[in-house]
Amino acid sequence: MEAKGQPMIWKEKSDLKLVLVLNDFIEKTGITSVRLYQKCLKDRPKEAPSLWFITQKYGSKR
């Protein structure tokens, strides 16, 4: 667990932990689309990484 008051540093997390956090967030909130992910993330910004971070880390490398 994160220490109280410490910011969540997503880039320091392993890929497995990130996938588990994303999966938990999606299941807990019932997300079915990217738009709904953004809306839920706006209400709970510290529970999951932003779409920008996900795209930068896992997006296609053209």
C-alpha positions in Angstrom: 0.0 0.0 0.0 1.0 3.6 -0.6 1.9 5.7 2.4 -0.8 8.2 3.3 -0.1 11.5 1.6 2.3 10.1 -1.0 1.5 10.6 -4.6 0.9 7.6 -6.9 3.8 7.2 -9.3 2.5 5.1 -12.1 5.7 4.9 -14.0 7.4 3.2 -11.1 4.9 0.3 -11.1 5.5 -2.9 -12.8 3.5 -3.9 -15.9 1.7 -6.6 -13.9 0.7 -4.2 -11.1 -0.6 -1.6 -13.6 -2.7 -4.2 -15.4 -4.1 -5.4 -12.1 -5.0 -1.8 -11.1 -6.6 -1.1 -14.5 -8.6 -4.4 -14.3 -9.8 -3.7 -10.8 -10.8 -0.1 -11.7 -12.7 -1.2 -14.8 -14.5 -4.0 -13.0 -15.3 -1.9 -9.9 -16.8 1.0 -12.0 -18.4 -1.1 -14.8 -16.5 0.7 -17.6 -17.4 -0.3 -21.1 -15.8 2.4 -23.2 -12.9 4.8 -23.3 -15.2 7.8 -22.8 -16.7 6.2 -19.6 -13.1 5.5 -18.4 -12.3 9.1 -18.7 -15.4 10.2 -16.9 -14.8 7.7 -14.0 -11.2 8.8 -13.8 -12.3 12.4 -13.5 -14.3 11.4 -10.4 -11.5 9.2 -9.0 -8.2 10.6 -10.4 -5.8 8.7 -8.1 -7.3 5.2 -8.6 -6.0 4.5 -12.1 -3.5 5.9 -14.6 -4.6 8.5 -17.2 -5.2 7.5 -20.8 -2.2 9.7 -21.8 0.1 7.5 -19.6 -1.4 4.3 -20.9 -1.0 5.4 -24.5 2.6 6.5 -23.9 3.5 3.2 -22.2 1.6 0.7 -24.3 0.6 2.6 -27.4 1.8 1.6 -30.8 5.3 2.6 -31.8 5.0 4.0 -35.3 
